[in-house]
Amino acid sequence: MHLSPDQIIYWQWGVVKLNATIVFTWGLMLLLTLGSILITRRLSTNLHRSRWQNLLEIIVTTSVKQIEEVGLRNAAKYLGFLGTLFLLIATANLCTIIPGYEPPTGSLSTTTALALCVFVAVPLFGIKDQGLRAYLKSYLEPTWVMLPFNIISEVSRTLALAVRLFGNMMSGAMILAILLTITPFLFPIVMTLLGLLTGMVQAYIFSILAAVYLAAAMRGDPGSGN
């Protein structure tokens, strides 16, 4: 039993390794890229639309509504970033039904990379919305004494994002592996279905937390959202 897809090495040359995390991450990127091209190449504006376009519009409309409920104005501006996070994590977790597949979200390196994307995106969106001076000033509120605490808060919530997603995915994989050994028929099927549901929930939570952090940056409160 592998605790992380990082431990599955397909090819190695010196210190250069090609593990399951890299392989399946690039596979997911290719799948999502090709899927987006195929779905959007023949978009229709009339009533006769394909099932894929209807599904895409449902996803986009629901995502925009969720972003707006978090408190972000002009939700479409954040849809590309937050929607990509959700689709990547959700697809990575849904593909666990494929035999031999190892979800890259079970690797701490992947979840850390995703959390770092949020860590970088928050100040970028904040600066774009408020301006550099106003955004940096928010770290001194309500008083300059809070500067180190606001910085620590910014770093700690990024770490929490990474560890939360990694821990949930790893624990689910370990439980499934144990039940597969003990009862190789009924329980693994149930746990696989439960794992798919958990994976979707984790994708939703990660994206919503990222939206909350962005909303806090828009309000000039970098330390909120923990």
Protein Blocks (a to p, Z undefined) as FASTA:
>chain_A
ZZbfklpcfbdehjbccdfklmmmmmmmmmmmmmmmmmmmmccfbfbdcfklmmmmmmmm
mmmmmmmmnopghkllmmmmmmmmmmmmmmmmmmmmpghiacfklpfklmmmmmmmmmmm
mmmmmmmmnojklmmmmmmpcbfklmmmmmmmmmmmmmmmmmmmmmmmmmmmmmmmmmmm
mmmmlmmmmmmmmmmmmmmmmmmmmmmmmmmmmmmmmnopakgoZZ
